[in-house]
Amino acid sequence: MTTPGTEEPTLTVDELAARAGVTVRTVRFYGTRGLLPPPVIGPRRVGHYGPEHLSRLALIEQLQRHGMTLSAIERYLSQLPPDLSEDDLAIHRALVASWGPDSPEETTREQLDRRAGREVSEEDIDRLASLDALERTDDPDRFRIDPKVLHLGLRLLDVPIELETIRAAHTVVLEHTRSAARDLGRLFRDEVWGPERDHESGSGPERIQAKKSLSAHMQPLVVEALVIAFQRSMKQELRAWYGQDTEGAESAEGAERSVSAESSVSAESSVSAESSVSAESSVSAESSVSAD
């Protein structure tokens, strides 16, 4: 099992597969294709995996949801720096996930236990529900989940933060993102599109298609700008926070590096993912590995 608060690779291949919601065969296959870095070999020649492996599997899963072939995924992952942390990979996954439509799924409590790596308590369910990662159903052992958010929610289960604090943080994120979306939408509608462009686009289906086309080009740029701006703001907050501790200068620098994935999560990588999703919309026969 993974010990909370440590980055040591402590998951066996069976535990990693259960946490990622795939089969052991899939994990081994990804390893042979170079999609996963090799495990750390411990006593008795047992391979151990860490949080980075789990985050990379989650990213691969998200790319597959977009219909990318294994060849396209290999090309995408090969462009990433080899030393990306768990947090960096999570940001990549969030960017890729933002292009996909909402697709709620159902899962059982047993499946949740396997994904969490332990028995999920009622408090854990409350935490996941507060993050909109899942929704209770009439059956106490079945839940509707949002695959985009579930991975994040499971990572937060063992973080020592009170449920009310998580709810408050979630409210802050929702309020500010909705406000930003409204303001950007208004600016996009009034200044970017405008009456002149509306007139040029004709009427009826042609106008609707023109607006969809323009917004499709703008969305990746807007999301990328929001992520970079937020990361820079977080760096400033961390500087101020650690600056209050005279012994925290080096810790601040390390923490900034962990949230400063903007250098690796560039517009090139996020837009290339979007381009690959469009160009490789059919999953080839080699993706038959997803025979989970």
C-alpha positions as CSV (number, residue, x, y, z in Angstrom):
1,M,0.0,0.0,0.0
2,T,1.1,3.6,-0.5
3,T,1.9,5.4,2.7
4,P,0.2,8.8,3.0
5,G,2.7,11.7,2.8
6,T,5.5,9.7,1.1
7,E,6.6,9.6,-2.5
8,E,8.3,6.3,-2.1
9,P,7.3,3.6,-4.7
10,T,5.5,1.1,-2.4
11,L,2.7,-0.3,-4.7
12,T,3.0,-3.7,-6.2
13,V,1.9,-4.3,-9.7
14,D,-1.4,-5.7,-8.4
15,E,-2.0,-2.7,-6.2
16,L,-1.1,-0.3,-8.9
17,A,-3.6,-2.0,-11.3
18,A,-6.3,-1.9,-8.7
19,R,-5.8,1.8,-7.9
20,A,-5.7,2.7,-11.6
21,G,-8.8,0.6,-12.4
22,V,-7.0,-1.5,-15.1
23,T,-5.6,-5.0,-15.3
24,V,-2.1,-6.2,-14.4
25,R,-1.7,-7.3,-18.0
26,T,-2.4,-3.7,-19.1
27,V,0.2,-2.3,-16.7
28,R,2.8,-4.7,-18.0
29,F,1.9,-4.0,-21.6
30,Y,2.2,-0.3,-21.1
31,G,5.6,-0.9,-19.5
32,T,6.8,-2.9,-22.6
33,R,5.7,0.0,-24.8
34,G,7.6,2.5,-22.8
35,L,4.4,4.3,-21.7
36,L,5.3,3.6,-18.0
37,P,8.7,4.0,-16.5
38,P,10.2,0.8,-15.0
39,P,9.4,0.0,-11.4
40,V,11.9,0.1,-8.6
41,I,13.1,-3.4,-7.9
42,G,13.1,-4.2,-4.3
43,P,13.9,-7.3,-2.2
44,R,13.0,-10.7,-3.8
45,R,13.1,-8.9,-7.2
46,V,9.6,-7.5,-6.6
47,G,8.9,-4.3,-8.6
48,H,7.4,-1.3,-6.7
49,Y,5.5,1.6,-8.3
50,G,4.9,5.1,-7.0
51,P,2.5,8.0,-7.4
52,E,4.0,9.0,-10.7
53,H,3.1,5.7,-12.2
54,L,-0.5,6.1,-11.0
55,S,-0.7,9.6,-12.4
56,R,0.7,8.5,-15.7
57,L,-1.9,5.7,-15.9
58,A,-4.6,8.2,-15.3
59,L,-3.2,10.4,-18.1
60,I,-3.1,7.5,-20.5
61,E,-6.7,6.6,-19.6
62,Q,-7.8,10.2,-20.3
63,L,-6.0,10.2,-23.6
64,Q,-7.7,7.0,-24.6
65,R,-11.1,8.5,-23.7
66,H,-10.5,10.9,-26.5
67,G,-10.0,8.1,-29.0
68,M,-6.2,8.4,-29.2
69,T,-4.3,5.3,-30.4
70,L,-1.4,3.9,-28.5
71,S,0.9,5.3,-31.2
72,A,-0.5,8.8,-30.6
73,I,-0.2,8.4,-26.9
74,E,3.4,7.3,-27.2
75,R,4.2,10.4,-29.3
76,Y,2.4,12.6,-26.7
77,L,4.2,11.1,-23.7
78,S,7.6,11.1,-25.5
79,Q,7.3,15.0,-25.7
80,L,7.0,15.3,-21.9
81,P,10.1,15.9,-19.8
82,P,11.2,12.5,-18.2
83,D,11.3,13.9,-14.7
84,L,7.7,15.2,-14.5
85,S,6.3,14.8,-11.0
86,E,2.9,13.4,-9.9
87,D,1.5,16.9,-9.7
88,D,2.8,17.9,-13.2
89,L,1.2,14.8,-14.7
90,A,-2.1,15.6,-12.9
91,I,-2.1,19.1,-14.5
92,H,-1.5,17.5,-17.9
93,R,-4.4,15.2,-17.3
94,A,-6.6,18.1,-16.2
95,L,-5.8,20.0,-19.4
96,V,-6.6,16.9,-21.6
97,A,-9.8,16.2,-19.7
98,S,-11.1,19.7,-20.2
99,W,-11.7,18.9,-23.9
100,G,-13.9,15.9,-23.4
101,P,-17.7,15.9,-22.8
102,D,-19.1,15.1,-19.4
103,S,-19.6,11.4,-19.2
104,P,-20.9,10.2,-15.8
105,E,-20.4,6.6,-15.0
106,E,-21.6,4.2,-12.3
107,T,-19.3,2.4,-9.9
108,T,-19.7,0.2,-6.9
109,R,-18.3,0.6,-3.4
110,E,-16.0,-2.4,-4.0
111,Q,-14.6,-0.7,-7.1
112,L,-14.1,2.5,-5.2
113,D,-12.2,0.6,-2.5
114,R,-9.9,-0.9,-5.1
115,R,-9.3,2.6,-6.7
116,A,-8.6,4.1,-3.2
117,G,-6.4,1.3,-2.1
118,R,-8.3,0.8,1.1
119,E,-11.9,0.6,2.4
120,V,-13.7,3.8,1.7
121,S,-15.5,5.2,4.7
122,E,-18.7,7.3,4.8
123,E,-16.6,10.3,5.5
124,D,-14.6,9.5,2.4
125,I,-17.8,9.4,0.4
126,D,-18.8,12.8,1.8
127,R,-15.4,14.2,0.7
128,L,-15.7,12.8,-2.8
129,A,-19.3,14.1,-3.0
130,S,-18.2,17.6,-1.9
131,L,-15.7,17.7,-4.8
132,D,-18.5,16.5,-7.2
133,A,-16.4,13.4,-7.9
134,L,-19.4,11.2,-7.2
135,E,-23.1,11.3,-6.4
136,R,-25.0,8.9,-4.2
137,T,-27.8,6.8,-5.6
138,D,-30.7,5.0,-4.1
139,D,-28.4,2.0,-3.7
140,P,-25.9,2.7,-0.9
141,D,-23.3,0.6,-2.6
142,R,-23.6,2.2,-6.0
143,F,-22.5,5.7,-7.1
144,R,-22.5,7.9,-10.1
145,I,-18.9,9.2,-10.7
146,D,-17.2,11.9,-12.8
147,P,-14.1,10.1,-14.1
148,K,-12.4,13.5,-14.6
149,V,-12.6,14.4,-11.0
150,L,-12.5,11.0,-9.3
151,H,-8.7,10.7,-9.6
152,L,-8.2,14.0,-7.9
153,G,-10.7,13.2,-5.2
154,L,-9.1,9.9,-4.3
155,R,-5.7,11.7,-4.0
156,L,-7.2,14.1,-1.5
157,L,-8.7,11.4,0.7
158,D,-5.6,11.0,2.8
159,V,-4.7,14.7,2.9
160,P,-5.2,16.0,6.5
161,I,-7.7,18.7,5.7
162,E,-11.1,19.0,7.4
163,L,-14.2,18.3,5.2
164,E,-15.5,21.8,5.8
165,T,-12.3,23.2,4.5
166,I,-12.5,21.1,1.4
167,R,-16.1,22.3,0.9
168,A,-15.0,25.9,1.4
169,A,-12.1,25.5,-1.1
170,H,-14.4,23.9,-3.6
171,T,-16.9,26.8,-3.3
172,V,-14.1,29.3,-3.9
173,V,-12.9,27.5,-7.0
174,L,-16.4,27.3,-8.4
175,E,-17.3,30.9,-7.7
176,H,-14.2,32.3,-9.3
177,T,-14.1,30.0,-12.3
178,R,-17.8,30.7,-13.0
179,S,-17.2,34.4,-12.7
180,A,-14.2,34.2,-15.0
181,A,-16.2,32.2,-17.5
182,R,-19.0,34.7,-17.5
183,D,-16.7,37.7,-17.9
184,L,-14.7,36.0,-20.6
185,G,-17.8,34.9,-22.4
186,R,-19.2,38.4,-22.3
187,L,-15.9,39.8,-23.7
188,F,-15.8,37.1,-26.3
189,R,-19.4,37.8,-27.4
190,D,-19.2,41.6,-27.4
191,E,-15.7,42.3,-28.5
192,V,-14.4,39.2,-30.3
193,W,-17.5,38.3,-32.2
194,G,-19.4,41.6,-32.2
195,P,-22.2,42.8,-34.5
196,E,-19.9,43.1,-37.5
197,R,-18.8,39.5,-37.4
198,D,-22.3,38.4,-36.6
199,H,-23.5,40.1,-39.8
200,E,-20.7,38.5,-41.9
201,S,-21.5,35.0,-40.7
202,G,-24.9,35.1,-42.3
203,S,-27.9,33.6,-40.5
204,G,-29.3,30.3,-39.2
205,P,-27.0,27.2,-39.3
206,E,-24.2,29.1,-40.9
207,R,-23.9,31.6,-38.1
208,I,-24.1,28.9,-35.5
209,Q,-21.4,26.9,-37.2
210,A,-19.2,29.9,-37.5
211,K,-19.5,30.7,-33.8
212,K,-18.8,27.0,-32.9
213,S,-15.7,27.1,-35.1
214,L,-14.3,30.3,-33.5
215,S,-15.0,29.1,-29.9
216,A,-13.3,25.8,-30.6
217,H,-10.1,27.7,-31.5
218,M,-10.4,30.0,-28.5
219,Q,-11.2,27.4,-25.8
220,P,-7.7,25.8,-25.6
221,L,-6.0,29.2,-25.5
222,V,-8.3,30.5,-22.8
223,V,-7.9,27.3,-20.6
224,E,-4.1,27.5,-21.1
225,A,-4.0,31.1,-20.1
226,L,-6.1,30.5,-17.0
227,V,-3.9,27.6,-15.9
228,I,-0.7,29.6,-16.3
229,A,-2.2,32.7,-14.6
230,F,-3.4,30.6,-11.6
231,Q,0.0,28.8,-11.3
232,R,1.8,32.2,-11.2
233,S,-0.6,33.5,-8.6
234,M,0.0,30.3,-6.5
235,K,3.8,30.9,-6.7
236,Q,3.4,34.4,-5.4
237,E,1.2,33.1,-2.5
238,L,3.8,30.4,-1.7
239,R,6.6,33.0,-1.6
240,A,4.6,35.1,0.8
241,W,3.6,32.1,2.9
242,Y,7.1,30.6,3.2
243,G,8.6,34.1,3.5
244,Q,7.1,34.3,7.0
245,D,9.5,31.5,8.0
246,T,13.2,32.5,8.0
247,E,14.1,28.9,7.5
248,G,11.6,28.3,4.7
249,A,13.4,29.8,1.7
250,E,14.6,26.5,0.3
251,S,11.2,24.9,1.0
252,A,9.5,27.7,-0.8
253,E,11.7,27.1,-3.9
254,G,10.9,23.4,-3.9
255,A,7.2,24.0,-3.4
256,E,7.2,26.6,-6.2
257,R,8.8,24.0,-8.5
258,S,6.1,21.5,-7.7
259,V,3.3,23.9,-8.7
260,S,5.3,25.6,-11.5
261,A,4.4,23.0,-14.1
262,E,3.8,25.9,-16.5
263,S,7.1,25.4,-18.1
264,S,6.3,21.8,-19.0
265,V,2.5,22.2,-19.3
266,S,2.9,24.6,-22.3
267,A,0.5,25.5,-25.0
268,E,2.5,23.2,-27.3
269,S,1.7,20.1,-25.2
270,S,-2.0,20.9,-24.6
271,V,-2.7,22.0,-28.1
272,S,-0.8,19.0,-29.5
273,A,-3.0,16.8,-27.4
274,E,-6.1,18.5,-28.9
275,S,-4.7,18.1,-32.4
276,S,-3.9,14.4,-31.8
277,V,-7.4,13.9,-30.5
278,S,-8.9,15.3,-33.6
279,A,-6.5,13.6,-36.0
280,E,-6.7,10.2,-34.4
281,S,-10.4,9.9,-33.5
282,S,-10.5,6.2,-34.2
283,V,-9.0,3.7,-31.7
284,S,-6.8,1.3,-33.7
285,A,-6.6,-2.4,-33.1
286,E,-3.5,-1.9,-31.0
287,S,-5.7,-0.3,-28.3
288,S,-7.2,-3.8,-27.7
289,V,-5.1,-3.8,-24.7
290,S,-8.0,-2.1,-22.9
291,A,-9.5,-5.5,-22.5
292,D,-9.9,-4.8,-18.8
